[in-house]
Amino acid sequence: MLKDFQVRVVANAYITRVNEGEGIIDQVVSTYPMQADDLDKVLAYVYVIRPDLVPTK
């Protein structure tokens, strides 16, 4: 289980990679092996900071 500061670090890494044009958030997320509960926390933090990255369905 990731600690709060680790969640923030990973979330910012995702955002940086999206900003650099490495793909959409789903593509970036798939490159990091992570437990489901940690992934949920990280994505929740990403979507708070960058609501424009929430995938549309």
TAURFEN-V755983 format. One record per backbone hydrogen bond with DSSP energy under -1.0 kcal/mol. CO is the residue of the C=O (numbers start at 1). NH is the residue of the N-H. Records with the same first field share a line. If there is no record, write none. Layout:
CO->NH, NH
//
This chain:
3->7
4->8
5->9
6->10
7->11
8->12
9->13
10->14
11->15
12->16
13->17
14->18
15->19
16->20
17->22
18->21
24->28
25->29
26->30
28->31
29->32
35->39
36->40
37->41
38->42
39->43
40->44
41->45
42->46
43->47
44->48
45->49
46->50
50->53
51->54
//
